[in-house]
Amino acid sequence: MKPRSREFPELGFGGDHTGARRTRRAFRLCVAAVVLFAATLWFSECFLRYPSAERLYLSGLTLPNNESGRVMLRQAVKIDNEKNESPSPKYLQALAEREESDKILAAYKTAYEIDPRNSFLAIRYGCCLFAHGEAAAALDRFREAALHPPENALPGYLQAAVLPWVDEASRDRLADSLALVARTNGSNESVIFPRPLWFPTLPQGGERYAELRRQIAQECCAPLYRYTDWIAEAAASNIEKRRVHLWNSRLETLETMGERIAASRGSGTIQAIAGLRIQLQASTFREQVAQLDSSAPDRTSITKRMKLESALEQLTDFEKSRDPRITVERVKYDLPNRLVWRTAWVFAACYALAYALTKLARTGRASWALPHTPLGKAVFLGGAGLMLILLHTAMVFQRTSGESIEWIGSLEWIWWILAAALVVFGPVYPFTALPSARTICEKYGPHEKTDGMERAAKRCWRVAYLSLVRRYYGILGGAFLCVISIWVINHRLLVALYPWQKVLLTTGLQEEETQAVQQALALLQ
């Protein structure tokens, strides 16, 4: 037998190629099944679970970019109009919230014509009208909002806020608006701000929902701020002229409105700050009026003003810390995604390099029948298992409250050390699985050991080495795809969201915001 034609079973030549092919195909099918299951779960939920208009509505609500959401919602409105005789107002209302400035009034008008008994829609439409300079139309919307449930004091305050800008020359704008504020103060109705349109299956504690809620609060507070500034100008002018008759009661009425707004149901920092600022302005002017009346400082009003300033400063500090805290939270949810995709690129690059080397060396598939060693199998299973554990550990830490992110650096270091070890082990692995060419030559005895046989053994060893490295990175990549798929499935089952839905996962600090408001209001007691 010639040395070059000798088969070396130790290097996989002449082995069970049929069985090896079946094993490879079985592994690939298992990986494909796991990946396909995760992809099917995502696809069915995103594209099959809801009708097309509802699916676009869901996407439009959750997209962080208003321009992208606008495109989705316009398409949802179009599909809804084509399929239904009575279009749904929620698509139009959601579109109006994100519509371009020159089209927003038309969108709100169409939505309101479809659902005129929706008081929160009427409030938002009225605020939009007032922002565009249509005070009379805004007043009509606020009056209509007050006629429909739920019982709410906010439309009354908004009516008073826009009343001075309605063109009625024969009316005493100051007296009429303050009378309306006083009547609203005397009612037992709560001050309820509109909430964002939202999908019922989505959680309301995320960054996107909080952003929409704060935007609505700012829209509703804008008329109140303008009205308060207008009264403040009138108060300052009359105090300067020492005409303070009735101004103490007027300012008290305004101060009561601020108290009720700050303590509104589910109050966030936007509403609370608006209420406190209104109180502070009214209290400051009341202190000046008291000084003119008695020529002595009113200690009660001074104490109250100082408490208002302290409470307002506390909420302002919370607002300043809001964005940095949300950034920290965003990093927590971004870490696993970043690790997964960067690692996937590294593993893919390693396999591509090994594949290119086997093609350049023309290794073929002669040595693919070489079985993997127990060490290799332990590395595959152990590496994949540890990565899966690390991803689930990150999931647990993400749900914990607090701003501490020391665990992020530790977990990232552990992950990359593990990934680097798996990558480096690839070129080392064949040395643990293959006997050397000299050992193979010595096995056949000195009488057969020739230079030709030794060269053939070295060439076959190189072929087996490159083939085993390529197979190692291929199996490593397949195992990592399974890790990603299992992690995505478990994340969806345990958290009700996918790991890439960061704007829904990242906290909007609503619990912390509520606590900050309660602490600030407690200072006024």
Stockholm file with secondary structure:
# STOCKHOLM 1.0

chainA/1-525         MKPRSREFPELGFGGDHTGARRTRRAFRLCVAAVVLFAATLWFSECFLRYPSAERLYLSGLTLPNNESGRVMLRQAVKIDNEKNESPSPKYLQALAEREESDKILAAYKTAYEIDPRNSFLAIRYGCCLFAHGEAAAALDRFREAALHPPENALPGYLQAAVLPWVDEASRDRLADSLALVARTNGSNESVIFPRPLWFPTLPQGGERYAELRRQIAQECCAPLYRYTDWIAEAAASNIEKRRVHLWNSRLETLETMGERIAASRGSGTIQAIAGLRIQLQASTFREQVAQLDSSAPDRTSITKRMKLESALEQLTDFEKSRDPRITVERVKYDLPNRLVWRTAWVFAACYALAYALTKLARTGRASWALPHTPLGKAVFLGGAGLMLILLHTAMVFQRTSGESIEWIGSLEWIWWILAAALVVFGPVYPFTALPSARTICEKYGPHEKTDGMERAAKRCWRVAYLSLVRRYYGILGGAFLCVISIWVINHRLLVALYPWQKVLLTTGLQEEETQAVQQALALLQ
#=GR chainA/1-525 SS CCGGGCCCGGGTTTSCHHHHHHHHHHHHHHHHHHHHHHHHHHHIIIIISSCHHHHHHHHHHHCSCHHHHHHHHHHHHHHHHHHCSSCCHHHHHHHHHHSCTTTHHHHHHHHHHHCTTCHHHHHHHHHHHHHTTCHHHHHHHHHHHHTSSSCCSHHHHHHHHHGGGSCCTTSCHHHHHHHHHHHHHHSCCCCCCCCCCCCTTSCSSBHHHHHHHHHHHHHHHHHHHHHHHHHHHHHHHHHHTTCCTTHHHHHHHHHHHHHHHHTCTTCCHHHHHHHHHHHHHHHHHHHHHHHHHHSSCCHHHHHHHHHHHHHHHHHHHHHHHHHHHHHHHHHHHHHHHHHHHHHHHHHHHHHHHHHHHHHHHTCTTTTTTCCCCHHHHHHHHHHHHHHHHHHHHHHHHHTSCSSCCHHHHHHHHHHHHHHHHHHHHHHHHHHHHSCCHHHHHHHTCGGGCCHHHHHHHHHHHHHHHHHHHHHHHHHHHHHHHHHHHHHHHHHHHHHSSCTTCHHHHSBCCHHHHHHHHHHHHHTTC
#=GC SS_cons         CCGGGCCCGGGTTTSCHHHHHHHHHHHHHHHHHHHHHHHHHHHIIIIISSCHHHHHHHHHHHCSCHHHHHHHHHHHHHHHHHHCSSCCHHHHHHHHHHSCTTTHHHHHHHHHHHCTTCHHHHHHHHHHHHHTTCHHHHHHHHHHHHTSSSCCSHHHHHHHHHGGGSCCTTSCHHHHHHHHHHHHHHSCCCCCCCCCCCCTTSCSSBHHHHHHHHHHHHHHHHHHHHHHHHHHHHHHHHHHTTCCTTHHHHHHHHHHHHHHHHTCTTCCHHHHHHHHHHHHHHHHHHHHHHHHHHSSCCHHHHHHHHHHHHHHHHHHHHHHHHHHHHHHHHHHHHHHHHHHHHHHHHHHHHHHHHHHHHHHHTCTTTTTTCCCCHHHHHHHHHHHHHHHHHHHHHHHHHTSCSSCCHHHHHHHHHHHHHHHHHHHHHHHHHHHHSCCHHHHHHHTCGGGCCHHHHHHHHHHHHHHHHHHHHHHHHHHHHHHHHHHHHHHHHHHHHHSSCTTCHHHHSBCCHHHHHHHHHHHHHTTC
//
